[in-house]
Amino acid sequence: MRTMEEEPGVSHAGETDDDDEKHMTLRRADWAHLKASLSKLHDARPNLSVWYAVCFATAAAAGASIYPVSVSVNLPPWVAPLYVCVTLSCVIVGATMAWLERRYGHEMRQRLRDIEVDVHEIEQSEQV
């Protein structure tokens, strides 16, 4: 039976005498694949900018039409308040989407940084 040191292409972080701590061997090719996948996650954030841009553009168009609609004649009385509601709704939804994207992006970047630090520490401990 081969030990971990004799197994070709197998990397490990080290062994301890502590029975509570368990180790798992990982092939170098798998480790490289995990690191490559991690680097791709930087671009994998959901992008809501198109959606909140549409919301803000709709709000701007509806908002710019509020005054002309309110001074128009022969329109039902509910049309001007509808434009106000559409404007406010689109601003609220767009702002919420922008906030969510920013918050989620910040959390995702922080988690990725933490994982990259862990990966670096594992690689440093292996080189010792």
URGIPE-V26525 format. One record per helix or strand. SS is the DSSP state (hx for helix, st for strand). FROM is the first residue (numbers start at 1). TO is the last residue. Records with the same first field share a line. If there is no record, write none. Layout:
SS: FROM-TO ; FROM-TO
This chain:
st: 10-11 ; 26-27
hx: 28-43 ; 49-71 ; 78-127
